[in-house]
Amino acid sequence: MPSFKPIYGWGWFQSPGTTSVAVPEPFSVLVQTASETEIVGVIDQPHEYSGFNVRLGIRSIEPSGAKHWNVCLSTDAQGQITGFAESL
């Protein structure tokens, strides 16, 4: 199960609108589909966003192999939360 450490990047925001939210704690993903450039799944428990759908798209890969991701969390009840993370 892949794990990710959210980073500030350009900030974390909840939509609709541009409401700023705190950078989440690290999380693990129960993967539904994955490729070299995208991971789709659900945030695992325990986490403040457990049960949220998550889509991670590759943002950059460092020469060391470290991967950085664009993150989109979503639920029907709370809309979308977007931000950035790095692979752990």
N, C-alpha and C positions, 0 to 999 in steps of 0.2 A: 504494500500500500504506500504510494508516494506521499511524502510530507513536504510542506512548504512553509517558509518564514515570510510573512507579509512585511513589506518595507514601505516607507513613506512615499518615495518616488515623487509624483506630483500630487499626492494626497489620496485619500479614500473618500468616496462620495456616494450618497444614496439618491436615487432618482425615483419619481420624477423630480425635476429641479436639480439643484446642486448642493444639497445639504451635506456638509462635511461630517464624517464620522471618524471615530478613533481607529487607529491601525489595529487590526485584530491580532490575537495571539496566534502562534504557529498552529497549523492544522494538517490533518491527513485527509486523503480523498479515497472514497470507495469508488473505484473507476468503473464506468460503464463502457466508454470507448476511449481509445488512445492511439496517437500516432507520434511521429517525431516532433510535430509542431503544435499539437493540441491534445488536451486531456479534458474529458467530460465526465462528471460524476456527481457525487453527493458528499458534503462535508461530514466526516465521521464524528462520533461522540467521544469524549465530552468536549464540547466547544460552544461558544456563544452563538455560533451560526450552524450548529449541527442540524442536519436535515435539509439545509439549503442546497439547491442545485448549484453546481459550480462549473464554469468553463474557463480553462486556462489556455491562452495562446502564447506561443513563444515570442518573447520580445527581443532577446539577444542571448548569445552564447559567448562567454569569455574564452580566451585562449586556454585557460586552465580547464575548460569544460563546464564551468559553473553556468547554470541556466537561469535566466530571468524571464518572468512571465507577466502578461497582462491578465488580470483576474476579473471575472464577472460572477457575482453571487446573485441568486434570485429565488424568490418565493412569490406565490400569488398574493400573499397578504402584505408583503413589505416592498414589493418592486425589486429594483436592482441595486446592488452595491458594487462599485468598481474600484480597483486599485492595482497594486503591483506586488509581486512576491518573488522569492528566489527558492530554488530547489534546496532541500536539506539532504 
